[in-house]
Amino acid sequence: MAAEKIKENDYSLILHDLYLPPWGPESILETYKIARDTPIIAMSGTSSADLHRTAVSNGAKRFCSKSDMGGGNIVSIIAQVVPEIRPL
């Protein structure tokens, strides 16, 4: 269902939860194949160097632990990936 929405719409950014069922870290590659021109931020509740490498090597522009995305950090993270978005 997400793949259909990505194909049908022109998104500025995709936030991809790596472990949202039934997905896993390799699913980022499938998203990347569908949306090559759309920046992808991969996120997960867990963080490791291997998970980071897998996400980025499969097409994510950035990997973030969900704990890193609170308190306004999400805007800064998005601004790093989508330059036309400016933090407040």
Phi, psi and omega in degrees: 000317178298320180300320179297316179297320179295319179293326185276342187234158178254093182271150176277338186199146173238124171264118187245111176281117187292335183244017173293121185303141005263024188277173175211181185299333181286344182295341179300327179297319179296319177296317180298319179299324181282325190232056184303328183268000182255124178298140180240129170253117177272140179221156179203155175286343177248156182223135174203160179297321179295317179296317177301309180300316180299314181297311183291319180291341179260009171122351179288141175283333184205147172242136178223141168284143180302330180292339178277352189261003182274171171058039178089348179298330182300323179294317178295319179296314179297319180297332177290332183264325180240092189302332181287352174267124183250134175295150178285000000 
